[in-house]
Amino acid sequence: MFNLKAELEIRTLHEKIDHLIIHRQQELLNMQQVQVEMLEDIMKRIKPPRGPKKDIVSVWHS
């Protein structure tokens, strides 16, 4: 009788832990999605340098 009660309590705890893990993973995925969107926005705002491109050799010899 005591073992059955303990087993049921352990099962309940496992279910709660599983729920918390799934909930936390979803929160992390949501945060990561926001970060990706922010990085995409930053990349859109970055403008390439103007003027002709120079390679490192031509810059070094000038």
BADREN-747137 format. One record per residue: x negated, y negated, z negated of N, C-alpha, C, O, CB in turn. Coordinates in steps of 0.1 Angstrom, whole numbers, padded with zeros to 4 digits, always signed. Atoms other than C-alpha are relative to their C-alpha. Last residue first. Glycine has a CB too. Example, Ala and Ser with C-alpha at 12.3 -4.5 7.8 and 13.67 -1.06 7.14 Angstrom:
+0009+0011+0000-0137+0011-0071+0008-0011-0008+0003-0022-0009-0004-0005+0014-0009+0012+0000-0123+0045-0078-0009-0012+0000-0019-0012-0007+0010+0000-0012
//
This chain:
-0002+0014-0004-0492-0517+0521-0006-0009-0010-0004-0022-0008+0015-0002+0001+0010+0005-0009-0508-0482+0518+0003-0015+0004-0006-0021+0010-0001+0008+0013+0013-0001+0006-0488-0471+0488-0011-0007+0008-0020-0013+0002-0003+0015-0002+0001+0010+0011-0455-0483+0501-0013+0000-0006-0018-0011-0009+0011+0004-0010+0001+0014-0006-0461-0465+0534+0000-0010-0011-0006-0021-0009+0012-0002+0010+0013+0002-0006-0469-0433+0515-0001-0014+0006-0012-0020+0004-0002+0011+0011+0010+0003+0011-0439-0435+0491-0014-0002+0007-0022-0010+0001-0001+0012-0010+0005-0012+0008-0414-0436+0519-0012-0004-0008-0017-0015-0007-0004+0011+0010+0014-0002-0002-0397-0468+0528-0004+0012-0008+0001+0015-0019-0008-0013-0005+0006-0009+0010-0360-0472+0534-0015+0001+0003-0019+0002+0015+0007+0014+0000+0006-0012-0005-0350-0503+0553-0006+0009-0011-0011+0004-0020-0011-0002+0011+0012+0001-0008-0328-0528+0536-0006+0013+0004+0000+0024+0001-0011-0007-0009-0002+0006-0014-0302-0525+0509-0014-0001+0006-0024-0001-0001+0006-0014-0001+0008+0012-0002-0304-0501+0479+0001-0005+0015+0002+0003+0024-0015+0002-0003+0014-0003-0004-0276-0476+0477-0007-0013+0002-0001-0023+0005+0000+0008+0013+0002+0003-0014-0246-0488+0457-0014+0003+0004-0023+0001-0004+0003-0015+0003+0015+0002-0004-0236-0472+0425-0001-0002+0014+0004+0006+0023-0008+0013-0005+0004+0014+0002-0199-0477+0418-0014-0003+0004-0018-0015+0007+0003-0004-0014-0007+0009-0010-0187-0445+0434-0005-0014-0001-0006-0021+0009+0015+0001-0001+0007-0002-0013-0213-0426+0413+0006-0008+0011-0001-0012+0020+0001+0015+0004+0013+0006+0001-0200-0442+0381-0007+0002+0014-0013-0008+0019-0009+0005-0011-0003+0014-0001-0164-0432+0390-0013-0008+0000-0015-0017+0008+0008-0005-0012-0004+0002-0014-0175-0396+0396+0002-0015+0002-0002-0020+0013+0012+0008+0004+0012-0001-0008-0194-0396+0363+0003-0003+0015-0004-0010+0022-0006+0013-0002+0008+0012+0003-0163-0408+0345-0012-0001+0009-0016-0011+0014-0003-0001-0015-0007+0012-0007-0141-0382+0362-0008-0013-0002-0009-0021+0007+0014-0001-0005+0002-0002-0015-0166-0355+0352+0006-0012+0007+0000-0017+0017+0005+0014+0005+0014+0004-0003-0166-0368+0316-0003+0001+0015-0010-0007+0020-0010+0009-0008+0001+0014+0001-0128-0367+0315-0014-0005+0003-0016-0015+0010+0004-0005-0014-0007+0006-0011-0128-0332+0327-0001-0015+0000-0003-0021+0011+0014+0005+0001+0009-0002-0011-0154-0322+0301+0006-0006+0013-0001-0012+0021-0004+0015+0002+0011+0009+0001-0132-0336+0274-0010+0000+0012-0014-0010+0017-0008+0002-0013-0006+0013-0002-0102-0316+0286-0011-0011-0001-0011-0020+0008+0011-0003-0009-0002+0001-0015-0123-0285+0288+0006-0013+0004+0002-0019+0014+0009+0011+0004+0013+0002-0006-0135-0291+0252+0001-0001+0015-0006-0009+0022-0009+0011-0004+0004+0014+0003-0099-0296+0240-0014-0003+0007-0016-0013+0012-0002-0002-0015-0008+0009-0008-0089-0264+0257-0004-0014-0002-0005-0022+0008+0015+0002-0002+0005-0001-0014-0117-0245+0241+0007-0009+0010+0001-0015+0018+0000+0014+0005+0013+0008-0001-0107-0259+0207-0006+0001+0014-0011-0009+0019-0010+0005-0010-0003+0014+0000-0071-0247+0212-0013-0008+0001-0013-0018+0008+0007-0003-0014-0006+0003-0013-0083-0212+0223+0003-0015+0000+0001-0022+0010+0013+0008+0002+0010-0001-0011-0106-0210+0193+0005-0004+0013-0001-0012+0020-0006+0014+0001+0009+0012+0001-0080-0222+0169-0010+0000+0010-0014-0011+0016-0006+0000-0014-0007+0012-0004-0054-0197+0182-0009-0012-0001-0009-0020+0008+0012-0002-0009-0002+0000-0014-0079-0169+0179+0007-0012+0005+0003-0018+0015+0007+0013+0005+0013+0004-0005-0087-0179+0143+0000+0000+0016-0005-0009+0022-0011+0010-0005+0002+0014+0003-0050-0179+0134-0014-0004+0006-0015-0015+0013+0000-0003-0015-0009+0007-0009-0045-0145+0150-0002-0015-0001-0002-0022+0009+0014+0004-0002+0006-0001-0013-0076-0131+0132+0009-0008+0011+0003-0014+0019-0001+0015+0004+0011+0008+0000-0062-0144+0099-0007+0000+0014-0011-0010+0020-0011+0003-0010-0005+0014+0000-0029-0128+0105-0011-0010+0001-0010-0019+0009+0009-0003-0012-0005+0002-0013-0046-0095+0113+0005-0014+0002+0003-0020+0012+0011+0010+0003+0011+0001-0009-0066-0098+0081+0004-0002+0014-0001-0011+0022-0009+0013-0001+0006+0013+0002-0035-0104+0061-0012-0003+0009-0013-0014+0015-0004-0002-0015-0009+0010-0006-0018-0074+0077-0005-0015-0002-0004-0023+0007+0014+0001-0007+0001-0001-0014-0048-0052+0069+0009-0011+0007+0005-0017+0017+0003+0014+0005+0013+0006-0003-0049-0064+0033-0002+0000+0016-0006-0010+0021-0012+0007-0006-0001+0014+0002-0012-0056+0029-0013-0007+0004-0012-0018+0011+0003-0003-0015-0010+0005-0011-0016-0022+0045+0001-0015-0002+0001-0022+0008+0013+0007-0002+0007+0001-0013-0047-0015+0023+0009-0006+0011+0004-0013+0019-0005+0014+0004+0009+0011+0001-0028-0024-0009-0008-0002+0014-0010-0013+0018-0010+0001-0011-0008+0012+0000+0000+0000+0000-0009-0013+0000-0006-0022+0007+0009+0000-0012
//
